[in-house]
Amino acid sequence: MKLSRPARRASLVVHVAASASWLGLTLGLLALAVTATTTGSAVTAGASVRAMKLFADWLLLPLAFLTFLSGVLLSVGTPWGLARHRWVATKFWLTLAATAATAFALRPGLDSAVAGISADAAGGPPPGPGDLLPGPVVSLSAYLFMTVISVLKPWGLTRRGRNHRTASRAPAQASAAAGHTGGTR
């Protein structure tokens, strides 16, 4: 399946916008996590954790799914392919892992943190860094890495990509050879 030029360009805009939004949102979550873990104020820590939960509940998963789906559409609808280039395959698996981690680790962790803050509303200690920082730090690192490989496109073709390239060149070489052996007039 090949995307038409307008569809490819629209998909690329959606993918870049969703990816950049996901990265920016994660940077915001990191800032809120640092605030929650370093503040001396239980009120500020609680507000930071609640804001993290709000962003995670309403924005993170939709952006993650939009990034994932638009990336898959671009990969299967363009010559890059989903399994032809190592950098594309790496982005696919990292995006899938980050989406799963958001759904099954970050969001439940924030639910627990909010529940803990609500239980300690009488002035308990703010959440520790082991509770809030790892998710945004790991996510931000992964998104920055994916941005770098999207720009640099390292590592070359996969075995499937090499086989596809060889197979697509064989008919062209055969027709070129047939055209040259026919002689001249």
PyMOL commands that set and color helices and strands:
alter all, ss='L'
color gray80, all
select helices_A, chain A and resi 5-38+42-77+86-119+129-132+134-152+159-181
alter helices_A, ss='H'
color red, helices_A
deselect
rebuild
show_as cartoon
